[in-house]
């Protein structure tokens, strides 16, 4: 009988349970996605030029465990808030405490077990889809990458089951010790923080100091070493929580005291909504801020490494493609190149240890040569007059000769002398395109065909940008892959966390909005109040998350030439997605709390 009553209560609140379950599924899926990389030491070693990557991911595991623990604790609190009134009714009907405890344990562990099973399967699916898309997009080898990874499965199941078993025991003990009347009215009891002003000031000062220590540690990583990550992990997590706990409480109190502001529209109602569950908000907003920073930071770093590969390849190569004595098939492939900015044909003659070029052709299409000046590669245009000078300065001409002619001197002869010069004649064609990545497949086809035709090792194709790109891609694409992969995972958990926090309280808020509608409050004012309340929950963690990322990028000074270069792209894309998600959340919340049949304009 007791189980039937319990099932009936679950069916009555199916929508709330669906929100809870979906949130836990996403949390366990993200946990699996991260662990699929973090526990795969072979993948980390093969795809990262940094030997300490495994240790860095170890710090990431700790942070993810902290974030997921807070999320599970909050989800467990929500689960109990939905059921504690039912449990109190069961007690009033004479149910024994032992039976209630068993029911709590079974329900809590069952939810956790099902969520971890479904979440692991979803995580595998997301890992496979995201991994395949990123591998194709980045041309990343992703050696040893595995969708189905046993240690990640064990870690996900073990962590979630352990957390929910502990939560079930705590729930049973706490509920049996709570007075029945308190259980019946728990969902209408505000959860305000009673704290004096000096306490908030101390928290704010401590938060600023902790965040400052964390930011300095990240900026001094080259001097401090990996310990900087550990210091930043502890100080930034604590500082973020204390900052929200102090400033959010103080800000709400300050706005309430400003009667001019509070009396405008539904500001008093909005502020009361925020303060009603302020303790839960401070915890969840700290988690959201960390997830925001992790997602944005991972995507920004991933994009930085992706951009670094062609930039460094450009420093070593003046041309995107160089063909020598190309047959018809390779010339046909060249016609598929898009966005060609420069194309030229040169005739050369090889005699002994010298390669001769025609001055007329060189003057018509000056050669593009890379010269290192003050350890910086610079592109120089070389005509017949300046060619010898640039070669003497160290300009590389290997891309202009066959692999067998590498090391021979290259000389530009006047047209008349070139015409009578004896030697083997070869035709050189050079191409520069606007987008190397966009032409990757065509360039690969041409470079591979020429390598086979010369019957040499690819690494002997010294002048081919494609092979330099492949070397650099092998070194850095692993980091780019990890950045995008983890960015997608943390973005999914960010969306799940905020969605769960906001929609989990919608059922309780609906009665308060219904009351306002019945007294004649316009629908426009209600929607404005909702936009302001949810906007605050999006704005503050987003703002702090951006600050975390800006300081965190200092850790990549030694790996990225320009860690702060072109931030507008990742920040713009991420903030656009964040804004779209905000609009979706507002719409979903409005559909729950505003009764259309009573709404008035």
C-alpha positions, 0 to 999 in steps of 0.5 A, spaced: 500 500 500 505 504 501 509 503 495 502 504 491 501 511 495 508 513 493 508 511 486 501 515 486 505 521 488 510 521 483 505 520 478 502 527 480 508 530 480 511 527 474 513 534 470 517 535 476 520 528 476 522 529 469 526 535 470 530 532 476 531 526 472 533 529 466 538 534 470 541 528 473 542 524 466 546 530 463 550 531 469 552 523 469 553 524 461 558 530 462 561 526 468 562 520 463 565 525 457 570 528 462 572 521 465 573 518 458 578 523 457 581 524 464 582 516 465 585 515 458 592 516 460 594 513 453 590 518 449 592 524 454 600 522 452 599 521 445 595 527 443 598 532 448 605 535 447 605 537 455 608 531 459 603 534 465 597 533 462 595 527 466 596 531 472 592 537 470 586 533 468 587 530 475 586 537 478 580 537 473 577 531 476 577 534 483 573 540 480 568 536 476 567 532 483 566 538 487 561 541 482 557 535 481 557 533 488 554 540 489 549 539 483 547 532 486 546 535 493 541 540 490 538 535 486 537 531 492 534 537 496 529 538 491 527 530 491 526 531 498 522 537 498 517 534 493 516 528 497 517 530 504 509 532 505 507 526 502 512 522 507 509 526 513 502 524 510 504 517 510 506 518 518 499 521 519 496 515 517 500 510 521 506 508 517 512 506 521 518 510 521 522 503 518 518 503 512 518 510 511 526 510 511 526 504 507 521 508 502 526 514 502 532 509 501 529 505 495 526 512 491 533 516 492 538 510 490 533 508 484 533 515 481 540 515 482 541 508 479 537 510 473 540 517 472 547 514 472 545 508 467 541 513 462 546 518 463 552 513 461 549 511 455 547 518 453 554 520 455 557 515 450 552 517 445 555 524 446 562 522 446 561 518 439 558 524 436 562 530 439 568 526 438 567 524 430 565 531 429 571 534 432 576 529 429 573 531 422 573 538 423 580 539 426 583 533 422 585 531 429 588 524 429 585 523 436 590 517 437 587 512 443 580 516 443 575 511 445 567 512 446 566 506 450 571 506 456 571 501 462 574 506 467 570 512 465 564 507 466 566 504 473 568 512 475 561 514 473 557 509 476 561 508 482 561 516 484 553 517 483 551 510 486 556 512 492 553 519 492 546 517 492 547 511 497 550 517 502 544 521 500 539 516 502 541 515 509 542 522 510 535 523 507 532 518 512 535 520 518 534 528 517 526 526 515 525 522 521 528 527 526 524 533 523 517 534 526 511 533 522 508 540 522 515 542 519 515 537 513 508 539 511 510 546 511 517 546 508 515 548 501 512 554 503 518 556 508 523 561 506 530 559 506 533 566 508 540 567 510 540 571 517 547 574 517 549 581 520 552 586 515 559 585 518 559 578 516 557 580 509 563 585 509 568 579 512 565 574 506 566 579 501 573 581 503 575 574 504 572 572 497 576 578 493 583 576 497 581 568 495 580 570 488 586 575 487 590 569 490 587 564 485 588 569 479 595 571 481 597 563 481 594 562 474 598 568 472 605 565 475 604 558 473 611 558 469 614 560 476 610 556 481 609 550 476 603 545 477 602 547 484 599 553 481 593 549 478 591 546 485 592 553 489 587 556 484 582 550 484 581 551 492 581 559 492 577 560 486 572 555 488 571 558 495 572 565 493 566 564 488 562 562 493 563 567 498 562 572 493 556 570 491 554 569 498 556 576 500 554 580 494 547 577 492 545 578 499 547 585 500 545 587 493 538 584 494 537 587 501 540 594 498 535 594 493 529 592 498 531 598 502 531 603 496 524 604 496 524 608 490 526 602 486 522 597 490 516 600 489 517 601 481 513 595 478 513 588 481 520 589 483 518 588 491 515 581 488 522 580 484 526 581 490 522 577 494 522 571 489 530 571 489 531 572 497 525 566 498 531 561 496 537 565 497 541 560 500 540 555 494 541 561 489 548 562 492 550 555 492 548 554 485 550 560 482 557 559 484 557 552 480 554 556 474 559 561 474 565 555 475 561 551 469 561 558 465 568 559 466 570 552 464 566 551 458 568 558 455 575 557 457 575 550 454 572 553 448 576 559 447 583 555 448 581 550 443 579 555 438 586 558 440 590 552 439 586 550 432 588 557 430 595 556 432 596 550 427 595 554 421 599 560 424 605 557 425 605 553 419 605 559 415 611 562 419 615 556 416 612 556 409 611 561 404 606 557 399 600 553 401 602 548 395 608 547 390 607 542 385 613 540 381 612 537 374 605 536 376 601 531 371 594 532 368 591 529 374 595 534 379 593 540 375 586 538 375 586 537 382 589 544 383 583 547 379 579 545 385 582 550 390 578 555 392 579 562 394 586 562 390 590 569 392 596 567 388 598 562 383 605 562 379 609 558 374 616 558 374 621 554 369 627 551 372 633 548 370 638 543 374 645 543 372 650 539 377 649 543 384 645 549 381 638 550 380 637 556 375 631 560 375 628 565 369 629 572 371 623 574 367 618 569 370 621 571 377 620 579 376 613 577 373 611 574 379 616 575 385 618 569 389 615 569 396 620 567 401 620 566 409 626 570 412 627 569 420 629 576 423 630 577 430 627 570 431 621 572 427 619 569 421 617 575 415 614 574 408 619 577 403 617 578 396 624 577 392 625 579 385 631 578 380 635 583 384 633 582 391 633 574 390 640 573 392 640 578 398 635 574 401 638 567 400 644 570 403 640 572 409 637 565 410 631 565 406 629 558 405 628 556 397 627 548 399 620 549 397 622 551 390 626 544 388 625 537 388 626 533 394 633 530 390 635 537 389 634 540 396 641 543 398 643 545 391 644 553 390 638 556 387 640 562 382 636 567 378 639 568 371 637 573 366 632 571 360 638 570 355 643 566 359 637 562 362 635 560 355 642 558 353 643 554 360 643 547 359 640 542 364 634 538 366 628 542 365 622 542 371 616 546 371 614 549 378 607 551 380 606 555 386 599 557 390 597 561 395 589 560 398 585 564 402 583 559 407 588 553 408 583 549 412 577 550 407 582 547 402 585 541 406 582 535 402 584 538 395 591 540 398 592 533 401 590 530 395 595 534 391 601 533 396 600 526 397 600 524 390 606 528 389 610 524 394 608 518 391 610 520 385 617 522 387 617 515 391 620 519 398 618 519 405 613 525 406 618 528 411 622 529 405 617 534 402 620 539 406 617 545 402 610 542 402 606 546 407 601 540 408 606 536 411 608 542 416 601 542 418 600 535 419 606 535 424 603 541 428 596 538 427 599 532 431 602 536 436 596 541 438 590 538 435 589 534 441 589 540 445 584 543 440 580 537 441 580 536 448 578 544 449 572 543 444 570 536 447 570 539 454 567 545 452 561 542 449 560 537 455 561 543 460 556 547 456 551 542 456 552 541 464 551 549 465 545 549 461 542 543 465 544 546 472 541 553 470 535 549 467 534 545 473 535 550 478 529 555 475 524 550 473 525 546 479 522 551 483 516 553 478 511 549 481 512 552 487 512 559 484 506 558 480 501 559 486 504 566 487 504 568 480 496 565 480 495 570 486 498 576 482 494 574 476 487 574 480 488 581 483 489 583 476 496 584 475 498 585 467 501 579 463 506 584 461 508 586 468 509 579 470 513 577 464 518 583 466 518 580 473 520 573 470 525 576 465 528 580 471 529 575 476 532 569 471 536 575 468 539 576 474 541 568 475 544 568 468 548 575 468 552 575 475 555 568 474 556 569 467 560 576 468 564 572 474 565 567 469 568 571 464 573 574 469 575 567 471 577 566 463 580 572 462 585 571 468 585 563 467 588 564 459 595 567 463 596 559 464 597 558 456 602 564 455 607 558 454 603 554 449 599 559 445 603 565 441 597 569 442 592 567 448 588 573 448 588 574 440 581 574 437 577 573 443 571 576 440 570 570 436 569 565 442 566 570 447 561 572 441 559 565 440 558 563 447 555 569 449 550 568 443 548 561 445 548 563 453 543 569 450 539 564 446 538 559 452 536 565 457 530 566 452 528 559 452 529 558 459 524 564 460 519 562 455 519 555 459 518 558 466 512 563 463 509 557 460 509 554 467 507 560 472 503 564 468 495 562 466 493 564 459 486 563 461 487 569 467 492 573 463 490 580 462 494 585 458 
